Structure formats: structure tokens, C-alpha cells
Amino acid sequence: MKLKHCMLEMELQSWEGSNSLDQKVLTDHFLTSRGIAIKMVDPVYAAPSLNAELSDVVFTQNLPSIVASHVLDPQPGETILDMCASPGELLLTSNFSDWTQYNRFCIHCGKTTHIATLMRDKGCLIALDKTAPKLFKLKQNVERFRLSLVHCFIFDSTKALDKSAKEFVPLIPTPPPYPLESFDRILLDAPCSALGQRPQPMCSISLTELMSYPAYQRSLFEQAVGLLRPGGTLVYSTCSFNPEENEAQVAWALKSFPQLHLSNQVPFVGFPGLPGYGVAAEQLRIVQRFGPIQFCELLDLQQAAPSPTNEYDALAKDTIAFFIAKFVKG
């Protein structure tokens, strides 16, 4: 009951101010004539609503997604792979002092275009997604921001590695699959249960579907390790608070791939990892969890390891649930 009450409170707090939801809207969305209509009359955050203003200059993006791209630390001139690219929103900035101006209302991620801007549009960024509509939207975003280094391909990333393929030439990007050790950095923002998304007034995921994600994530991870060059960086992330998709995956990866080790993340503004899933205490301190403070208190995450103390602490404690692990290949 405590968990149910906690989650309900988090969702009610997550609706953006000045939005009005009447009974018909809720009925159309949930296919039921019963429920509670919600009307917010005061804004939750001080950030103004952009409402598609400056659409070729600025998009909103939730804080953990922004952090994930910076943790990857993409550099101009590198060859980078986004294994599960999808369309979405970002805020173009390289100045962390601007974080207090971010609208943390969760929409979709825009990590591909964010990575491209951090690379200053120099290098090669391959974006893969097996869903054509998502990739079409991503291509529109790439064109809107006039990015030339992004190359999008409709492809199933569980088959992205071809051990017999010839050398990959970034200057002439070819469709996947790709040879061993083709990429300097890889972002695996894995398909997940999305249990951390907000707002989420209801969750229709079945137990069978929930339990299917870890195996799928591991198949993607195996491909990523093969595609990553020695010395390269692999960032694994999800928007779920489910430990089986997060800490348990880290424990599996470290055991399965001895050439990998966890690396410190910059910036680190979240909570440490959740104990009890096979990850050593010192390693839990360098993976990041995000989420509403009520949920983190419920899991007693603040007792797992010291939480960073800085001016962004308040931001990290009122976001979608999210997980980030950074690996380096030896």
C-alpha cells in the first residue's frame, strides 16, 4: 500500500502546470468511463513552456537523458554508434550552469542529436533503429538541426556485428552490420519496461513482457561489446527503476566480459546504485540512478552510498526514473 500511495503521489506531482485534463480526455485515453479528472492551475516548475518556439534551436529533454549523453563524452572526429536511436527532444547547451533552466517534464529522448551537437558535427555518428517511423522522425530532427555527421539506418541492432566484415570506413558510412571494433564510443539506451516514465497514471505491461526485457538487453549488449574498440566507452542506460534491467545487468556484464570495467561518470548528479544485485559496493558508487525522491527514499537509496552534494541535487531528486552505467573496454 505504501508503494502504491508513493507512486500515485509521484504521478500527480509530475503533471505540467496550466494543463487541463477533463473527464472526456481521460476516458478517451484509458477507455473507461470511470476515473478522476485532474486540473493543474499552478505551474509545477519555473521553466517556461516553449510550445514549439525556436524549434530549430531548442528542444526540451529530461535531465537524466542529458546526463547520459555527457557521460558518453563524445568528441569531435570520433566514430560513434547509437544502437537504439529514437526521435525526441533536447536542449542545446554545453554549459551545465544552465541546468536550472531545463524543463524536466518528460517527453521523449533526443540523445542522437544531442550527441551530434556535442561532437560539433564533426566525425561519424551511426544511428540504428528497427522501427521505421521512429527513424523517419529522427531524420527530420537531424535535418532541422542541419547535422551532417548523422547517418540513420533501419536495422535490428541485435544483428549489428559481423565478425567477417571488412574494415569500416567512417568517411564512407555503409549500412550495418559492422566489423569488430568499429566504434570509439557506443550508446546503448536499451529498450526497457519504461517503468520510470512520468507522467504514467497507469501501467499495462504484463509480467511476461516485463521479464522479457533483460534477455533482449543482453543480446544488444553482446553486440555492443564486439563493436567497441579497445579503450572505447560503452554507456548503458534505461528509463526503468527495475533492478533486473539495471544493476543485475551490470553484474552480468562484468562477469561475462572481463575486458570491461566500470568507469567514473561525469557529471554525477544522481543517486548510487541499488545494493543486492551482485554489484560491489564501490561499484554502486559510480553507477547513477535517478528518480522522484519519494521512490528513492522508499528504496533507501540514500543509505546505499553517499549521494553527491551540490547545487543540482534538487534536480536529480525529481526526475523520471533512470539508470546509467559507463563501461570502458580494456
C-alpha positions, 0 to 999 in steps of 0.5 A: 500500500505504501508503494502504491500511495508513493507512486500515485503521489509521484504521478500527480506531482509530475503533471505540467502546470496550466494543463487541463485534463477533463473527464472526456480526455481521460476516458478517451485515453484509458477507455473507461468511463470511470476515473478522476479528472485532474486540473493543474492551475499552478505551474509545477516548475519555473521553466517556461513552456516553449510550445514549439518556439525556436524549434530549430534551436531548442528542444526540451529533454529530461535531465537524466537523458542529458546526463547520459549523453555527457557521460558518453563524452563524445568528441569531435572526429570520433566514430560513434554508434547509437544502437537504439536511436529514437526521435525526441527532444533536447536542449542545446547547451554545453554549459551545465550552469544552465541546468536550472533552466531545463524543463524536466517534464518528460517527453521523449529522448533526443540523445542522437542529436544531442550527441551530434551537437556535442561532437560539433558535427564533426566525425561519424555518428551511426544511428540504428533503429528497427522501427521505421517511423521512429527513424523517419522522425529522427531524420527530420530532427537531424535535418532541422538541426542541419547535422551532417555527421548523422547517418540513420539506418533501419536495422535490428541492432541485435544483428549489428556485428559481423565478425567477417566484415571488412574494415569500416570506413567512417568517411564512407558510412555503409549500412550495418552490420559492422566489423569488430571494433568499429566504434570509439564510443557506443550508446546503448539506451536499451529498450526497457519496461519504461517503468520510470516514465512520468507522467504514467497514471497507469501501467499495462505491461504484463509480467511476461513482457516485463521479464522479457526485457533483460534477455533482449538487453543482453543480446544488444549488449553482446553486440555492443561489446564486439563493436567497441574498440579497445579503450572505447566507452560503452554507456548503458542506460534505461528509463526503468527503476527495475533492478533486473534491467539495471544493476543485475545487468551490470553484474552480468556484464562484468562477469561475462566480459572481463575486458570491461570495467566500470568507469567514473561518470561525469557529471554525477548528479544522481543517486548510487546504485541499488545494493543486492544485485551482485554489484560491489559496493564501490561499484554502486558508487559510480553507477547513477540512478535517478528518480522522484525522491519519494521512490528513492527514499522508499528504496533507501537509496540514500543509505546505499552510498553517499549521494553527491552534494551540490547545487543540482541535487534538487534536480536529480531528486525529481526526475523520471526514473533512470539508470546509467552505467559507463563501461570502458573496454580494456 
